Amino acid sequence: MEMLMQYAWEHRLLPSGAVFTVDGKPLRIIDPGRRNVDSGPDFFNAKIEIGGRRWAGNVEIHVRASDWHRHHHDGDPAYDSVILHVVDVSDAVIARSNGETIPQMILPRREDLERRYRSLVERADLDIPCAPMLAGLDSLRRRSWLTTLAYERLYDKESRISDLLSRLGGDYEQATYVTVARCLGFSVNADPFERLALSTPLQVMGKHSDSIMTLEAILFGQSGLLDAPSAAGDPYASELMGEYRFMTRKFGLRAPVSPGWKMGRMRPANFPHRRIATLAAMLAGGFRMHSRLLASATPEQARKLFAPELSPYWHTHYTFGGAPVANAGRSLSQQSVDLLVINAAVPLIHSYATSRCNETLREQAIEMLQSLPPERNSIIDAFSRAGLEAESAFDSQAIIQLRRRYCQERRCLACRIGYYALARP
């Protein structure tokens, strides 16, 4: 309720007619102020007129006036600048720390606004509560919101990269290695892949980049998959285990405890075994992925970095053990390669460009995203049926952000489509 009240105040979605304070003085809202998303009063620099006298300062909003005391604002000097307390229920008199009473008003209720709000946030049976409004959204509002969402998702990914850089001493090559590894796990095995890469230093892999067998031995040994029952009796798995034991003694490697691999209801081609073999193939001959990504001006050039040739064993196997298959196929499908460009290459390039204030490189990363085809998954399909079509990977990333950060969390009041749904006539 408080969020809806803040929304109504910010956007002046109040019933027509005169407004008064609780003690009967006429009140005019000149400027509702600027929304505060940090600590302190809800709105800064508001301008109001009470009984013909103008005030400039901050506004605080609560469902009940007594919430002022429950939140301990009465002893906080940060709230001495509040010029108006807006409430739904006036059940207490509130004051500044010096004892001065703060004017208070009951926010007039708009039943139509509340009804629309409840229809958005309380419909648990609908994945997209605003679906009826999407098809009628004008192209300018649609494009503006999708652009904002796409950048918002990109900045979320950059934040993860920044955290990695802090953890890895600012080494972009290592951060690239961990980021690519995480993306190879896609959504199901992303965390186990990240743990694998963090426990297997790039410097160690670089010392044996001339031997694909040693690279696979280290990665599979660190992953714990060589200890799986399916690996028992497999000659190649036994060879890798022997090499891994030697490398463990040589470098003092420690495997992650319970990496948490998931393989249930998964196609054999998507098993983590082939993804780990793909990572080993990327490391063969020296990683240097960061510099190669920065030199990639087109999606085609970036795609080549994520489609290495697997070692011979994986041409006929999806996992350890079992009979060989006639043709296990390439390392990654075209769609999977595009996902790596979207989720690894673009954020890494954009993050580096931002840190170096290189606007040309930033634009290059965005253009790469805009030139890739849209992703195909249940989220994109659902919004397409509702009338919000993705024309590129830039759009599909925006729609994924919309679904995960707004629709699922029912943050309709922070969404421009939600605003359109609530504020329409």
Disulfide bonds with the S-S distance in Angstrom:
none
